[in-house]
Amino acid sequence: MNQPKKHLWPRHNLKNPHQLKDKRLRIRQMFSDIAESYDLLNHLLSLNLDRLWRRRAVQLAHVGPGQSILDLCCGTGDLALTFAHAQPDLNEILGVDFAQPMLHLAQKKTDKFIRQHPPKHHNFVIPKWLCQDAEQLQLGPNRFDCVTCAFGVRNLQNLSVGLKNIFHVLKPNGRLVILEFALPQNPLLAWSYAFYFRLVLPVIGSIIAHNSKGAYHYLPASVAAFDSAEQIVKSLKNTGFTSIRVEKFTGGTVLAFVGHKP
């Protein structure tokens, strides 16, 4: 008889989920559980703004023909496929995630992409997918011109290790683009955001995803407890990144961090 899955995010674990020693395992199981409803909820709960955030991330990456991209914590592949649409003559797009069900959906999207853009008619780069942990990358040094990570660094067990791995796989003069949620500074927006993010979003997400193990309670709790923009910039500098800048999206509810490897 199958044993019921444990509740991944009971209330006491949400006080600071980043301190949990088994955070990595909980995150992998969480994304595996919600994979089928992940895209629908991304679009619904962000009011479709997630598409705009990804397009802006592509613009910030400034990639050109013949270059290679690693999309880390790629999920179901939306950002990697946005790159493929925007810059079809890239040399390589590799999406990496440690939740296999998410990559299964990314491959289904890729198959649809290929049907829409047959290689014999168009020289489109086709994204490839790899199941690996961002903190245990085995991709070789100086391989990619750009590494992106959309809403993934917050989920790492050890941010410092993840950033060091990114720095390792980037080519000299390579660029890093991170998207991450943040708490807005404007008081009125902060109140409205807190009401939606902490009360409305978890209810809607849990109902649509049929997830009672706390996945959409983890999201606001993990954002509230995560490093500030200043702390993230400091971590990037400590890793070796230079020319770091931060751009605000949607009233500061999403931040883009851009850094360079010398």
N, C-alpha and C positions, 0 to 999 in steps of 0.2 A: 504494500500500500504506500502511495506517495506521501511524503511528509509535507505539510504546508510550509511555504516559504516564510521565513521570519520577516517581521516588520522591519524594513531597512532604516527608517527614520522615526523612531519613537520620539516623543517630545523632549526627553532629557538629552537626546543626541543632537537636537537642533539648536541647543544653546551656543555651541560652536562646533559645527560638524568638521571643521578643518583640523581639529585636534585629535580626532579619532584615529587610532593606530591602524584600523582596518578600513579606512576611508576608501582606498583604491578598490577594494573588493565590493564595497557597497555601491560605489559609483558604477562599476562595470555591470553589476546585477540590475541596478536601477535603469540604466539605458537599454539594457537587453529587454527588460520588462515592458518599457514604454515605446519601443522602436516603431511599432505599427502605427501608433497615433502621433508620433513625434512631429512629423511635418505639418499635419493638420493643426496641431496645437501651437506650433511655432507661428504659423501665419495668423491663426485666430487670436491668440493671446497678445501678439504684438501689433494687431490691427494691420497686418501685412507690411509693417515697417521693416521687418527682418530682411525683406528683399532689397530695400533701399540701403540698409546697413552693409549688406554683402557687396552690392555694386560699388559703394563708396570704398570698401576695403580693397577691391580690385583696382580702383583708381589710385589709392595710396600706395599700392605695391609697385607701380610704375614698371611693370615687366614688359619685355619686348620680344620680338621674334627670336627663336632659338634658345630662349632661356628655360630654366627648369624651376618648378614650384613644388614645394612640399606643403600640403594642407594638413596640419596636425590636429588631432582630436576632430576629425572631419565629419563624424556623425554619418548622416545619410547622403553626404556628398554635395550639398547645395552650393557651397562656396567654390569647391573645385570645379563644378560644372559651370558656375558663373564665369570663372576664368576661361574655361574652354570656349564659351560663347563669345567672350569679349576679345580674346586673343587666340584665334584658332591655330596660329603658326608657332606656338610654343614648342619647345623640344620635349618637355616632360611635365606631366601633372601627376603627382602621387598623393593619394589620400591615405592617411594612417589613423586608425582608431583601434581601441582594444575591445570594443563590443562587437562581436561578429554579427549579431542580428542587424545592427545599423549598417554595416558594410554590405550585407545581403541586399538591403534596400538601395544602397548606393549603386550596386551593380545593376539592379533592375532599372534604375534611372539611366545608367550608362547605356544599357541595351536599347532603351527608347531613344536616347540621343543618337546612337549609331544608325538606327532606322531612319531618323529624321535627317541625318547628315552622312549618307553612305560614303565610306572612304574612297571608293573608286571615282566619285564625283567631286569630293571636296577633300582638301588636305587638312582636315581638322585633327588636332591632337586629341587622343582618347584618354581620359583619366584612368589610372589604374589604382587598385585598392589593396592595402596591406594591413593585416591584423597584427599590430604591435603596440606595446605600452610606450607612451611618450617618455617615460622615465627609464626605459630600457631599449632605446633605439639602437638598431644595428644596420645603419645605412651607409656608413663610411664617411670620412671627413670631406669638407669642401665640395659638396656635391650640388647644392641648390643655390640658385640666385636669389630666391625669396622663400621664406617660410611664413605661413599664416596660421593663426589659431583663433578661431571665432568661438568665444564663450567657453573655452576649454581650460585655460590656465587655472581658473578658480577651482577646477575639479581635480587638479593634480594633488597627489599625496605630498610631494615635496617640490615647491615651485623652483627652488634653486637648482635642483637636479634637472628639471625639465628645461630651464633656460640654458643651462650648460650644454645639454644635448642639442638644443637648437643652434647655439653658437658653433658647436662642433661640426654640424652638417652644412652650415652656410659657407658659401665661398667668400673669400675676401671681397669686400665692397658689397656683400650681400645685404638684403634688407629683411627685417622682421616686421610683420603687421599683426597686432593683437587686437581683437575686439573683446570687450568685457562690459558686463552690466555695472552700474554704479548708482549711488544714491544722489539725486539732484540736490543742488545747494539752495535754489530758490525756495523759500518757505512754503508758499502756496502750492507749487508744483510738488515739493517734497511730501506735503500732507496728502495730496491727491494720489501721488504715486504709491505712498505707503498703504493707503486704503485699498487700492487696486491690487498691488503686488502681494500684500500680506493677507488680504481677506478674500478678494474676489478671485484672483488667479488660482489659488490652491483648490478652491471649490470646483471651478469650471474644469481645471486640469484633471483633477481626480475623477470627476464624473465621466468625462469624455474618454480618458485613458483607461477607465475601469481599474484604476490603481489606488488601492487603499493602504499602500505601504509607505506613503509619505513623499513620493517623488516630487510633487508640486508644492509641498511644504518645505522641502530641502532647498528649492530654488531661492526664495526670498531670504531664508535663514542664511544660506551660504553667501549671498551677496552682502548682507548686513555685516557678517563676521569676517569678510575677506579684507585683504590689504587695501589701504587707500591708494589713490592715484600716486601720491608722493612716495609711498612705500614701494609700489611697483616700479616706478622710475628708478628708485634707488637700487632695487634688485637688478634691473637691466644694466645700470652702470657698473654694479659690482661684478656682473658677468662679463663685462667687456664691451657692451654696446655703446656706441657714441651717437651724437647728433639726434638725441631722443626728443621726440615731440609728442604732445597729447592733443587729440582733437575730440571735441564733444559733439555727440549726435543727440537729436531729440531732447533738447533741454538738459543735457548732461546725464540722461538715464543710461546712455551707452557711451563708452570711451574707446577711442582708437589710439593705441600706442605704436609709434613707428620708431624703429631703431636700426642702426647700421653696424655691421661687423667691419672693423678697419681692415 
